[in-house]
Amino acid sequence: MRAPPVRPRPLAPRGLPRWGAVLALCAGLALLPVVARAQSAPAALDVPYVPTPQPVVDAMLRLAKVKRGDVLYDLGSGDGRIVIAAAKRYGVRGTGIDIDPDRIREANANARKAGVAKLVRFVNQDLFQVDYGEATVVTLYLLPRINLQLKPKLLEELRPGTRIVSHGFDMGDWKPDRVVEIGTSTLYLWTVPPK
């Protein structure tokens, strides 16, 4: 008669590796919400949110000579005040672009409150991923390096005659058509040249 085979004795009690797998699975599932939040977190803001004072908003729209039939794009639109003012005052269609979803929600609420929600839209998007081809007026309150990075895209996509107004910062060696001081704010106006 043969002796039964000798089985090595496990170092840990039976079932522990199984429990270890269950614990690892539970820990992984517990981390899913954290990972999901990290993946869906808004992109880092390149420009801090600083609201444009209403007198400066009004001056920007006057400087751009906004008129009925224009299509206004506001880059870094924040709470939507420039787009909303243009829609209320001139009846123009407008698009506000901002990377901060909280600002987009606020802008949409402000547009509804102002009664211009049918004329305006606000999109949560990166400024460098937007097609600006339909704009006849572009307003922006960004930072110098962002203005410089946007300049080639704006010159390529905007039609000749499109007006660009920047609050606070120029566009490097692109000489503005006009520079206007409003209190402590400086406004710059450019007109896209023929191609």
C-alpha positions as CSV (number, residue, x, y, z in Angstrom):
1,M,0.0,0.0,0.0
2,R,1.2,3.4,-0.9
3,A,1.4,6.3,1.6
4,P,-0.8,9.3,0.8
5,P,1.0,12.2,-0.8
6,V,2.4,14.8,1.5
7,R,0.9,18.2,0.9
8,P,2.7,21.2,2.0
9,R,1.0,23.0,4.8
10,P,0.0,26.6,3.9
11,L,1.7,29.3,5.8
12,A,-1.5,31.1,6.4
13,P,-4.8,29.6,7.5
14,R,-7.0,28.5,4.6
15,G,-9.2,31.2,3.2
16,L,-7.0,34.1,4.1
17,P,-5.7,34.6,0.6
18,R,-9.4,34.7,-0.5
19,W,-10.2,37.3,2.2
20,G,-7.2,39.3,1.1
21,A,-8.5,39.4,-2.4
22,V,-11.9,40.5,-1.1
23,L,-10.3,43.2,1.0
24,A,-8.3,44.5,-1.9
25,L,-11.4,44.5,-4.1
26,C,-13.3,46.5,-1.4
27,A,-10.5,49.0,-1.1
28,G,-10.4,49.4,-4.8
29,L,-14.2,50.0,-5.0
30,A,-13.9,52.5,-2.2
31,L,-11.4,54.5,-4.2
32,L,-13.5,54.7,-7.4
33,P,-15.3,57.9,-6.4
34,V,-12.0,59.6,-5.6
35,V,-10.6,58.5,-9.0
36,A,-13.7,59.6,-10.8
37,R,-13.7,63.0,-9.2
38,A,-10.0,63.4,-10.1
39,Q,-10.7,62.5,-13.7
40,S,-13.7,64.8,-14.0
41,A,-12.1,67.7,-12.1
42,P,-12.1,70.9,-14.1
43,A,-9.0,71.9,-16.0
44,A,-6.7,74.2,-14.1
45,L,-7.6,77.8,-14.6
46,D,-5.0,79.8,-16.6
47,V,-6.6,83.1,-15.6
48,P,-8.1,84.1,-12.3
49,Y,-11.8,85.2,-12.3
50,V,-11.9,89.0,-11.9
51,P,-15.2,90.5,-12.9
52,T,-15.1,93.4,-15.3
53,P,-16.7,96.5,-13.7
54,Q,-19.9,97.6,-15.5
55,P,-18.6,100.9,-16.7
56,V,-15.7,99.0,-18.4
57,V,-18.1,96.5,-19.9
58,D,-20.1,99.5,-21.4
59,A,-16.9,101.1,-22.7
60,M,-15.7,97.8,-24.3
61,L,-19.0,97.5,-26.2
62,R,-18.8,101.1,-27.3
63,L,-15.2,100.8,-28.4
64,A,-16.0,97.7,-30.5
65,K,-19.0,99.6,-32.0
66,V,-21.3,96.7,-31.4
67,K,-24.4,96.9,-33.5
68,R,-27.4,94.8,-34.4
69,G,-26.3,91.8,-36.5
70,D,-23.0,91.4,-34.8
71,V,-22.0,88.1,-33.2
72,L,-20.0,88.6,-30.0
73,Y,-17.7,86.1,-28.5
74,D,-16.4,86.8,-24.9
75,L,-13.3,84.7,-24.0
76,G,-13.1,84.0,-20.3
77,S,-16.7,85.1,-20.0
78,G,-17.0,84.6,-16.2
79,D,-20.5,85.5,-15.0
80,G,-21.5,86.4,-18.6
81,R,-21.9,90.2,-18.0
82,I,-20.3,91.3,-21.4
83,V,-22.4,88.9,-23.5
84,I,-25.6,89.6,-21.6
85,A,-25.1,93.4,-21.8
86,A,-24.5,93.2,-25.6
87,A,-27.6,91.1,-26.0
88,K,-29.8,93.4,-23.9
89,R,-28.5,96.7,-25.3
90,Y,-27.9,95.8,-29.0
91,G,-30.0,92.6,-29.5
92,V,-26.9,90.7,-30.7
93,R,-26.2,87.0,-30.4
94,G,-23.4,86.1,-28.2
95,T,-21.3,83.2,-26.9
96,G,-19.3,83.2,-23.7
97,I,-16.5,80.7,-23.3
98,D,-15.1,79.8,-19.9
99,I,-13.2,76.8,-18.5
100,D,-14.9,77.0,-15.1
101,P,-18.2,75.1,-14.9
102,D,-19.3,77.2,-11.9
103,R,-19.0,80.4,-14.0
104,I,-21.0,78.8,-16.9
105,R,-23.8,77.9,-14.5
106,E,-23.8,81.4,-13.1
107,A,-23.7,83.0,-16.6
108,N,-26.7,80.9,-17.7
109,A,-28.7,81.9,-14.6
110,N,-27.8,85.5,-15.2
111,A,-28.9,85.3,-18.8
112,R,-32.3,83.8,-17.8
113,K,-32.7,86.5,-15.2
114,A,-31.9,89.2,-17.8
115,G,-34.3,87.7,-20.3
116,V,-31.7,87.1,-23.0
117,A,-31.2,83.4,-22.7
118,K,-32.5,82.9,-26.3
119,L,-29.8,85.2,-27.7
120,V,-26.8,83.9,-25.7
121,R,-25.0,80.7,-24.9
122,F,-22.2,79.9,-22.6
123,V,-19.9,77.0,-23.2
124,N,-17.5,75.3,-20.8
125,Q,-14.6,74.9,-23.1
126,D,-10.9,75.6,-23.6
127,L,-10.4,78.8,-25.5
128,F,-7.9,77.1,-27.8
129,Q,-10.5,74.5,-28.9
130,V,-13.2,76.9,-30.0
131,D,-13.9,77.9,-33.6
132,Y,-14.2,81.7,-33.7
133,G,-15.2,81.9,-37.4
134,E,-18.7,83.3,-36.9
135,A,-17.6,86.1,-34.5
136,T,-17.7,89.7,-35.6
137,V,-16.7,91.1,-32.2
138,V,-14.4,89.4,-29.7
139,T,-13.9,90.6,-26.1
140,L,-11.4,89.3,-23.6
141,Y,-10.0,89.9,-20.2
142,L,-7.2,87.4,-20.0
143,L,-3.5,87.6,-19.2
144,P,-0.6,88.8,-21.5
145,R,0.7,85.3,-22.2
146,I,-2.8,84.0,-23.0
147,N,-3.4,86.9,-25.4
148,L,-0.2,86.2,-27.2
149,Q,-0.9,82.5,-27.5
150,L,-4.5,83.3,-28.8
151,K,-3.3,85.9,-31.3
152,P,-2.4,83.5,-34.2
153,K,-5.6,81.5,-33.8
154,L,-7.7,84.7,-33.8
155,L,-5.9,86.1,-36.9
156,E,-6.3,82.8,-38.7
157,E,-10.0,82.2,-37.9
158,L,-11.6,85.6,-37.7
159,R,-12.8,87.4,-40.8
160,P,-11.2,90.7,-41.8
161,G,-13.0,93.6,-40.1
162,T,-13.7,91.6,-36.9
163,R,-13.2,93.8,-33.9
164,I,-11.2,92.6,-30.9
165,V,-11.3,94.4,-27.5
166,S,-9.0,93.4,-24.7
167,H,-9.4,94.7,-21.1
168,G,-6.1,95.3,-19.4
169,F,-3.6,93.7,-21.8
170,D,-2.2,94.1,-25.3
171,M,-1.1,91.5,-27.8
172,G,2.6,92.1,-28.0
173,D,3.8,93.6,-31.2
174,W,0.3,93.8,-32.8
175,K,-0.3,97.6,-32.6
176,P,-3.8,98.4,-31.5
177,D,-6.1,100.7,-33.5
178,R,-7.0,102.5,-30.3
179,V,-6.1,102.5,-26.6
180,V,-8.7,103.9,-24.2
181,E,-8.4,104.6,-20.5
182,I,-11.5,104.0,-18.3
183,G,-10.6,104.9,-14.7
184,T,-7.8,102.5,-13.9
185,S,-8.5,100.2,-16.7
186,T,-6.9,100.2,-20.2
187,L,-8.8,98.9,-23.2
188,Y,-7.2,97.9,-26.5
189,L,-9.0,97.7,-29.9
190,W,-7.8,95.8,-32.9
191,T,-9.5,95.2,-36.3
192,V,-8.5,92.0,-38.0
193,P,-6.7,93.0,-41.2
194,P,-7.3,91.7,-44.7
195,K,-5.6,88.3,-45.4
